[in-house]
Amino acid sequence: MKKLIYCSHCSNKNSYSQIDGAIRYHCSKCKTIHYQNPKPTATLICMKNDEILLVKRAFDPGKGEWSLPGGFIELGETPEEGAVRELKEETNLDGEAVKLIGNCSHFNSVFGDILLLGIIMKINNWGNLIPGDDAQSAGFFKLNESPKMAFECHNKILSIYKKSLHKL
């Protein structure tokens, strides 16, 4: 993450110290606080009977490893809209967001702070599955036999989903 050396409001050099309850970049001249917020992602749970759809990542981070489909939510999108778009981009599938099941947050050295939103998807037609975008391949795995995934937060969201099944 780049350091916020200069104020985006007045171009004065920023300070990095305690303000507004945390250590943050801020401008002592114009008093602008530069909040650094996480980037939200739609992280998708796509079940086909008792199997879960995973994608093998085509690029780093995690190139060649399995993960849940998904990606960053774009400006102006709701989490549900981002989920539908990411589903199409990564798998060529059409579907709808059914339920937000949980979240996980972590720091990624490439993208900074990330907030993953776990979303259950309903797939309209599985026949259109073609890996695309960031996925080099896609596969189905028994829910309790899925491989360790590229990101710990994906494992956590999958665990949240499994626990939700026991509550039904």
C-alpha positions as CSV (number, residue, x, y, z in Angstrom):
1,M,0.0,0.0,0.0
2,K,1.4,3.4,-1.0
3,K,2.0,5.8,1.8
4,L,-0.2,8.9,1.7
5,I,2.7,11.4,1.8
6,Y,0.7,14.4,0.6
7,C,-2.8,15.6,1.4
8,S,-5.2,15.0,-1.4
9,H,-7.1,18.1,-0.4
10,C,-4.4,20.8,-0.1
11,S,-1.1,19.0,-1.1
12,N,0.5,19.7,2.2
13,K,2.7,17.0,3.7
14,N,0.6,14.6,5.8
15,S,1.3,13.5,9.3
16,Y,1.0,9.9,10.5
17,S,-0.1,9.9,14.1
18,Q,-3.1,9.5,16.4
19,I,-6.3,11.2,15.3
20,D,-10.0,10.2,15.4
21,G,-9.3,7.2,17.5
22,A,-6.5,5.5,15.5
23,I,-3.1,6.1,13.9
24,R,-3.9,7.6,10.5
25,Y,-2.5,9.8,7.8
26,H,-3.9,13.3,8.2
27,C,-3.1,16.9,7.2
28,S,-2.2,19.2,10.1
29,K,-2.8,22.2,7.8
30,C,-6.3,21.6,6.5
31,K,-7.3,18.9,9.1
32,T,-8.3,16.3,6.4
33,I,-8.1,12.8,7.6
34,H,-7.1,10.2,5.0
35,Y,-9.0,7.0,5.9
36,Q,-7.8,3.8,4.5
37,N,-10.7,1.4,4.0
38,P,-10.8,-2.2,3.0
39,K,-11.6,-3.2,-0.6
40,P,-14.8,-5.4,-0.6
41,T,-15.0,-8.6,-2.6
42,A,-17.9,-10.9,-3.5
43,T,-16.7,-14.4,-2.5
44,L,-19.1,-17.0,-3.9
45,I,-20.6,-20.3,-2.6
46,C,-21.9,-22.1,-5.7
47,M,-23.4,-25.5,-4.8
48,K,-24.4,-28.2,-7.3
49,N,-26.2,-30.9,-5.3
50,D,-23.6,-31.8,-2.6
51,E,-20.6,-30.4,-4.5
52,I,-19.1,-27.0,-4.4
53,L,-17.7,-25.2,-7.5
54,L,-14.1,-24.0,-7.1
55,V,-11.8,-22.3,-9.6
56,K,-8.1,-22.8,-10.0
57,R,-6.4,-19.3,-10.1
58,A,-4.7,-18.2,-13.3
59,F,-2.7,-15.4,-11.7
60,D,-0.9,-14.5,-8.5
61,P,-1.7,-14.2,-5.7
62,G,-2.4,-18.0,-5.4
63,K,-1.6,-18.9,-9.1
64,G,-2.4,-22.6,-9.6
65,E,-4.3,-23.0,-6.3
66,W,-8.0,-23.5,-5.8
67,S,-10.3,-20.8,-4.5
68,L,-13.9,-19.8,-4.3
69,P,-15.0,-17.9,-7.4
70,G,-15.3,-14.1,-6.9
71,G,-13.6,-10.8,-7.0
72,F,-13.6,-7.2,-6.2
73,I,-16.9,-5.3,-6.0
74,E,-16.8,-2.3,-8.5
75,L,-17.7,1.3,-7.6
76,G,-21.5,1.7,-7.8
77,E,-22.2,-2.0,-7.5
78,T,-24.1,-3.6,-4.7
79,P,-22.5,-6.8,-3.3
80,E,-25.2,-8.8,-5.1
81,E,-24.5,-7.1,-8.4
82,G,-20.8,-7.7,-8.0
83,A,-21.5,-11.3,-7.2
84,V,-23.5,-11.8,-10.4
85,R,-20.8,-10.1,-12.5
86,E,-17.9,-12.0,-10.9
87,L,-19.8,-15.3,-11.4
88,K,-20.2,-14.5,-15.1
89,E,-16.6,-13.3,-15.5
90,E,-14.9,-16.3,-13.8
91,T,-17.3,-19.1,-14.8
92,N,-19.5,-17.9,-17.6
93,L,-22.5,-18.9,-15.4
94,D,-25.6,-16.9,-14.8
95,G,-27.1,-16.8,-11.3
96,E,-28.5,-14.8,-8.5
97,A,-27.2,-13.9,-5.1
98,V,-29.3,-15.7,-2.5
99,K,-27.9,-14.8,0.9
100,L,-24.9,-13.1,2.5
101,I,-23.5,-15.7,5.0
102,G,-20.5,-14.0,6.6
103,N,-17.3,-12.2,6.0
104,C,-13.6,-12.3,6.6
105,S,-11.0,-9.6,6.5
106,H,-7.2,-9.8,5.8
107,F,-4.3,-7.8,4.5
108,N,-3.0,-8.8,1.1
109,S,0.4,-7.5,0.1
110,V,-0.8,-6.8,-3.5
111,F,-4.2,-5.2,-2.8
112,G,-4.0,-4.0,0.8
113,D,-6.8,-4.6,3.2
114,I,-9.6,-6.8,1.8
115,L,-13.1,-7.5,3.1
116,L,-14.5,-10.7,1.7
117,L,-18.3,-11.1,1.7
118,G,-19.4,-14.7,1.5
119,I,-22.5,-14.9,-0.8
120,I,-24.5,-18.0,-1.6
121,M,-25.4,-18.1,-5.3
122,K,-28.3,-19.9,-7.1
123,I,-27.1,-21.0,-10.6
124,N,-29.6,-20.9,-13.4
125,N,-27.9,-23.3,-15.8
126,W,-24.7,-25.3,-15.1
127,G,-24.3,-26.2,-18.8
128,N,-22.6,-22.9,-19.5
129,L,-19.6,-23.4,-17.2
130,I,-16.4,-22.2,-18.9
131,P,-13.4,-20.9,-16.8
132,G,-12.6,-17.3,-17.7
133,D,-11.1,-14.1,-16.4
134,D,-8.9,-15.1,-13.4
135,A,-9.6,-18.8,-13.6
136,Q,-7.5,-21.3,-15.5
137,S,-9.9,-24.2,-14.7
138,A,-13.0,-25.0,-12.6
139,G,-14.0,-28.1,-10.8
140,F,-16.6,-29.6,-8.4
141,F,-15.6,-31.1,-5.1
142,K,-17.6,-32.8,-2.4
143,L,-18.2,-30.3,0.3
144,N,-16.2,-32.1,2.9
145,E,-13.5,-33.1,0.5
146,S,-12.6,-29.8,-1.0
147,P,-8.9,-28.9,-1.3
148,K,-7.2,-26.3,0.9
149,M,-7.7,-23.1,-0.8
150,A,-5.3,-20.3,-1.8
151,F,-6.6,-17.9,0.8
152,E,-7.3,-18.5,4.5
153,C,-10.4,-16.3,4.3
154,H,-11.9,-18.6,1.6
155,N,-11.4,-21.5,4.0
156,K,-13.2,-19.5,6.7
157,I,-16.1,-18.5,4.5
158,L,-16.5,-22.2,3.4
159,S,-16.4,-23.1,7.1
160,I,-19.2,-20.5,7.9
161,Y,-21.2,-22.0,5.1
162,K,-20.8,-25.6,6.4
163,K,-21.8,-24.5,9.9
164,S,-24.9,-22.8,8.5
165,L,-26.0,-26.1,7.0
166,H,-26.1,-27.7,10.5
167,K,-28.5,-25.0,11.7
168,L,-31.2,-25.8,9.1
